[in-house]
Structures are given as C-alpha cells and as structure tokens.
Amino acid sequence: MEFGWLVKPGKPPYLIETASPERTTPVPLPEDNYITVIAETYRLLGDPTRLKIVLTCLDGPIAVGDIARATGASQSLVSHHLRLLRAARLVRGTRRNKQVFYEAADDHVADMLADMLAHATEDHDHDHEADRDDDA
C-alpha cells in the first residue's frame, strides 16, 4: 500500500492511498500540533545514538547497562538519551528493585521502526535502473 498527497486548489491537502487507482481513501492533513510532535519524534530519532538505544529496546525490557554495552555508549549518555526518549513517549521504563528496564513505549513505535528498517535495508537497485531509463 502506498500513499501520496492530493492537493486541490482551495482545499486542504489530503493523503490518499495510491496503490489501488480505482479507490482512493482521503486522509486529512493532521493539525499543526500533531505535525510538531511527529517532527520532534523524527528529530530525536535523527541522532544515531538515540536511534540505537530505541532499537535496542525493541526486543523487550533491557537494563541501562545492557543498553550501554549494546550501543557502545557510556551509561551516563544512555541515561541522558533515555530521559529524552521517555519524555517523547518512545520508550518506557519499569523499575525492578534497583534497576530500571526500558522497552519500546508501544507497538506503534516498534512497528514504525521495523518499517523504517525494512525500507532502509530493501534492495533499491531496481529503483535506480528505472530512474536511468526515465533520463534516457
């Protein structure tokens, strides 16, 4: 399923499903406050260390020290990033005795990152060939 923006003069832009040309489902452009939250989420995930931390938390609860070892970052840096990620509702922490274990905040976060990983790792060679054909 693919989506694209449909813009008509005098009307707000709509996100539409483009995978099936016989059917388009308009999705209104989100309000500015939601756009701001989404932009801030991607800004936070734009830092490679923070992204590694969230990815490390996808498999389930993990202690700060284990996150630090997995990402190669210091424990204090991981703790700093976890505070920011927790505030953005990307991860959540659960205290067990003297340790806090972190995991993805919900399935939306895990699904979004899994989709981004799939997109980043898929073979794009055929896309470049199509681009070259269009230039010819």
N, C-alpha and C positions, 0 to 999 in steps of 0.2 A: 504494500500500500504506500503510495507516495502522496505528498501534499504540496500545494503551491498557493501563492496569494492571488486572489482575484480582485482586481481594482477596477471599479467603475466610477466614472466621473460623478461627483456629487454624493457618493455613498461611501461608507467606511469600508476599508479593505476586509476581505474575508479569506480565511484559509479554507481551501477546498481539497477534497480527495481527487487526485488526478489519475489514479491507477485504472479506474473504470470510466471511460469517457461518456458512457451512457448515463452515468449517475454522478452528480457532484453534491457533496454534503457541505453546505457553508458552515464555517466555524467563525464566529465574530472575533475580531482582534481583541485581545484581553485589554482590560483597563490599565492605565499607566502604572498604578501601584503594583500590579502583578508583573508587568514588564520590568519594573525596577527590581523586584525580588528575583526574577529569572536572570536578569543581567548580573546581579550581585552573586548569584549562585555560580554562574559561569566564570565570573571574575575570581571567586575563591578557588574554583577548580582549575583555574589557569596556572596556578602555582604548582610546579611538578611535585614538590614535597607533599603539599596538601592532597593532591590527586593520589599519590602513592598511599598516603595514610587512609583515605577513604576506600581505595581499592583493597587495602589490607583488611579493612573492617567488613568487607562483603561476605566473607565466609562464616561470619558469626562472631560472638564475643571474643575479644582479644585484649590482653593487658597492654598497658602503655609500654612497658619494657620490651614486650614481644613486637609491638609495632615499630619501636625504635630499631630493633635488630633487623626486622624485615625490610625497613626502608633505608637503613644506613644513616639515619638522622639521630641526633642526640635526644635523650629522653626529655630534656627541658624544651627543645624545639618542638618535639612531637606534642608535648603538653600544651604549648602555646597554640599550635595549629588546631589541636582538638578543641580548645576553647572557642576558637572562631567557627569551626565546623559545627560544633554543638549549637552555638548561637544561631547559625543559619539552618538549623534542623536537618543537617545532612548526616550527622551521627548522633547516637545517644549513648550515655554511659550508665552502667549499672554497678553499684558498689557491692563487693563481696568481701567481707572482712575489711582488710586494709587496702585492697586493690580495687581499682575501677576498670571494668571491662567495657570496651567500646564495640559497637556494631553499626551497620547502616541504619539510619533512622526508620526507614520503612521500605516496602517493596518498590515504591516509585523511584527512590534513589538508586536501589540496586538495579532495577530494570533500565533506567536511564544510562547508567554507567556500562551495563552489559551491552546495550545497543551502541553506545559510543565506541566500545572496544571492538565490537563486531564490525562496525563501519571502518575503524582505523586499520583493522587487520585484513579486510577483504581485498581481493585482488582487483586492482584498478587499471591493469594494463589494457583491458578492452576499452575502457573509457578514453584513454589517450589515443588509441587507434581510431576511434570514432571522431575525436577532435581533429586528428590529422586528415581524415577523409573529408571533413567539412571544409578544411582550409584549401584543399586541392581544387 
